[in-house]
Amino acid sequence: MRNEAKVVAITGASSGIGEATARRLAADGHRLLLGARRGDRLAALSREINEAGGTAAFQRLDVTDAADVQAFVAAAREHYGRLDVMVNNAGVMPLSPLAALKVDEWDRTIDVNVKGVLHGIAAALPVMRAQGGGRFVNVASVGAYEVSPTAAVYCATKFAVRALSEGLRQESDGSVRVTLVSPGVTESELAEGISDPAAREAMKAYRAVALPASAIAGAIAYAVAQPAEVDVNEIVVRPAASAQ
């Protein structure tokens, strides 16, 4: 398999899957632009990658702001001259029963998980088309295939990411490729955003068996490494000892 160096922009890169993906892709020789709201973490991660011999720059990013995402993609081109891969990874997971009526949390989940991906597509797709190719890697969840109590809104957003990814793939002439990566239970900070006490307790048991974030980074690295004539469309990664 050829593993040519690419320019990769990663949202939600300050922790969890995004951070692990940055470390893995940098080790594979790719040039990175890292984005997230926590600029201090991005600065530290970028410094570590560069000191280890990799190539990484960073820019503070709020994926709910379309102009911010446009500027993020523009920064990738300013640093490296092009953008080969857009990893739409930023996400939130504030679980609660629908009857709890946490409308503000619903809105935030839709803004980050759905609009954030759309903003990434809107910013990067014209660039990829103009340069003759590229790849989107959209990070969803096993929640894109099934629904569980307290997760209706979260799952709805991940179903949406799956639909957007498939639609983008079908509309492409093959030069812009699309990969949906759907993790099962994975070690991350997502559960820290759960404000509902019962849902938070349930998540502790649910996460008793969890993948390291590096496992998902490996799946993303596999997709990124494929040659131009190969399009890996969907990857679902679950812990071997879990039915979830």
N, C-alpha and C positions, 0 to 999 in steps of 0.2 A: 504493500500500500504506500502510495506517495504521501508525504506529509509536508507539503510546501508551506513556507511561512506565510501567514495571512495577517491582515489587520483586523482585529476583533474588538468590538465595543460591547461591554457587559454592563447591564443595569443591575441594581441591587447587589453591587460587588463588595460591599463592606463587611459581609458576614455570610455564614451558611454556604449554600450552593454557589452563590456568586463568587465568594472569596475562594472557595475550593476550585472553582472553574478557572479563575484567574491564575492561581498557582499552577494548575495542571497545564493550561494552554501556554503560559510563559515557559514552563519547563520543556514544552514541545517546540519552542522556538518561535511562537507567534508574537506579534507586537500588539499591545493592548492599550485601550482607553477604558478606564474604570469609572463608573458612575454610581452614585448613591447620595442619600441626604447627609450622611455622616462623613463630612470631609476629612476630619481628623483620622478616622480609620482608613480612608482611602489613601491618605498621604503616607501612613505607616506601611500599608500593604504595598503601595507602589515603590516605596523606598526599599523594602525587603526584596522585592522581585528584581529591582535594578542592581542591588548589591550582590544578588546571587547570579548575576550575569544575564538576566532577562531584560525585556524592554516593556516598560509600562508608564503611562501617564494617567492623570486622573482629572476629573472635573465634577464638582458637586452637582447633583442632579435630582430633580423632582419630576418623576415620570407623569404626574398628573397635570403638569404644565407643558402644553404642546410646544411652546416657544423654547422652553428649557431643553426639551428633547431635540429640537431642531439644532440648537446651539451645540448640544453634545455631539451629534453626528458631524456637524461642521468642524468641531474641534478635532475629531478623528482624522478628517481630511487635512486639516492644517498641520497636524503632527506628522502624518504618515503619507499623505497624498492620495489616499483612497480608503474605502471601507469594504472589506470582504465578507465579514460576518457580523450580524447584529444579534446578540443574545438578549432577548427580552425575558429577564429573570425576576425583576422586582415584583414582590407580592406581599400581601397581608392575609391573615387568617383569624379574624376576630369572631370565633364561633359563638352562637347562642340560638336558643329556640326562636322560631319566628314570632311566637306569642310574647316574647320579651320586648318586641317592637323597638329594637335598637336601630332606628332609622338612620341615625348619623353613621353608625358602623356599616350599615348596608351601603350607604352612599360612598364611604371611604373605600370599601372593598371593591365596588364597581369602578371607582375612579382609578385605583392603582392596578387592579388585576385585569381589567378589560380596557379602559381608556389608555392606560399606560402602554399596553401592547399595541393598540391602534396608533398611538403617538409615535411609537418606535417604527411601525410600518410606514407611516406617513413621512417620517424624516428620512428613513434609509432607502425606501424603495426607489425613489427617483434617482438617487445616487447609484444604486446597483444597476438600474436599467441603463443609465448613461454610460457607465463603464463596461457594460456588457456581461455582467454577472455578479452573483453574490449569494449569500445564504442567510436565512433567518433561522434561529433556534429559539423557539418559544417554549418556556418552561410552564407546564400545566401541573397535573397531579393525577393520581388515580381517581381523585374526585371529579375528573373530566369524564368518567365512565360509569360512576355510581354515586348515589346520594345516601347520606346517613343523617340521623337526627342531629340537630344543632348546626349542621353544615350546609343547609339548603342554599343560602346565598353564596357561600364560598364555592360550593360545587357548581352553582349556576355560572359563576364567573369562569370557572375552569372548563365547563362545557363550552362556553363562549370562546375561550382561547383555542380550544380544539376546532371549533367551527371556523373561526377566523383563519387558522393555519391551513385547514383543508381548502377553504375558499381561495386563499392566496396561492396555494399550490396549483389548483385547477386553472387559475387565471394566468399562470406563468407560462411562458413559451419554453421553459426548461432552463433558461439561463439563470433565473433566480430560483433557488431551491429552498425548500421549507422543511424543517424538522421539528416535530412536537416531541418534547421529552417530558414524560409523566412519572414523577417519583412517587413511590409508596412512602411509608413512614421513614422520614429522614431526620437526622439530628440537625436542628436549626433553632433560631430564635423566634420562629413564627408563633409558637404557643404562648410566648410571653405577652402577646397582644390580645389574649382572650380575657375579656372582662367579666364574663358570666361565670360565677363560682362553680356551678355544676358542670359546665362544659370544660372548665379548666381541670377539674378533678378527673373527668372522664378521659381527657387527653393524656394525663399521666399514665393511665393504664394502657391506653392505645399505643403509646410510645415506648412501651416496655421493651419491644424489639424494634430497633431502628437501624437504618443504614447510615454509615458515615457519609457526609456530604461529598467526600472524594469519590464515592461510587457513582454519583450522578455526574460529577465532573468528568469521570471516565467515559460515560455515555455521550456526553456533549463533545468530548475530544474525538471520539470515534466518528461522529457525524461530521465534524469540522475537517477531519483528515481525508474524507472521501474525495476522489478525483471528480472533475467537472461533469463527467458522464454518469455519475452515480448520485441518486437522491434518496437518502434515508428519511422516510416520512414520519414514522412514529416509533418511539422507544418507550416502553413501560418498564420501570425498574422497581422491584419489590424486594424486601428482605426474604431470604429463602425460608425462614422459619415462621413467616406470617402469612395469613390468608388475606390480609388487607392490601 
